[in-house]
Amino acid sequence: MKICLASNNENKLREIKHKLGETFEIVSLADIGHVGELPENQKTLEGNSLEKAEYIYKNYGIDCIADDTGLEVVALDGAPGVYSSRYAGPHKSSEDNMNLLLKNLQIKEDRRAQFRTIVTLIMNGKTKQFEGRVAGKISKTKSGQEGFGYDPIFIPKGYEQTFAEMSLDEKNKISHRSEAVEKLVKFLLKKAKE
Ligand code: IMP
């Protein structure tokens, strides 16, 4: 069974291939000949994740998986949320995004936040979504060199370190994306047995 993961991100591809084993053949956007960005015009993670999956399904006629992730900060009414990658502008700079977020939280006491991932699967014309979350707080300064995006300023609940101070293995045990992908994999492996 062949499924396209609507991404060219090597880490995402490796993670999902590793978890699914041999049962499914996971192909990338490059493998199906798609060049360029996928549409992301919706106002929610659910909407964007679905929009990307539907785009591939409609244009390439292949079962597919798409994901969308956002950092939701309580004191900012859920921002940057669906706009996480372009919070400080369309140039999508993680440094600028983190600096803007730290600035916008300067006078706020409440620093609670969560990462949330929505994975959409379209298989045999049916759509299903899977959610993963990790709760935590935004630190006052950046620390750590690992990871990407907002990792240097996100401290998961129950920990003292930021995601960027953890190894990838440690982060993967508790991350939003891992939780959503685990749910997807469980569903697919069950389907494969039916
Ligand atoms: P995407 O939907 O996976 O492309 O994620 C959108 C944006 O959310 C990224 O550009 C990052 O800024 C942020 N983001 C997503 N996942 C993570 C993470 O695990 N750590 C830090 N930032 C993340």
Residues whose N, C-alpha, C, O or C-beta is under 5 A from the ligand:
A	BS01	IMP	D67 D68 T69 G70 S84 S85 F148 G149 Y150 D151
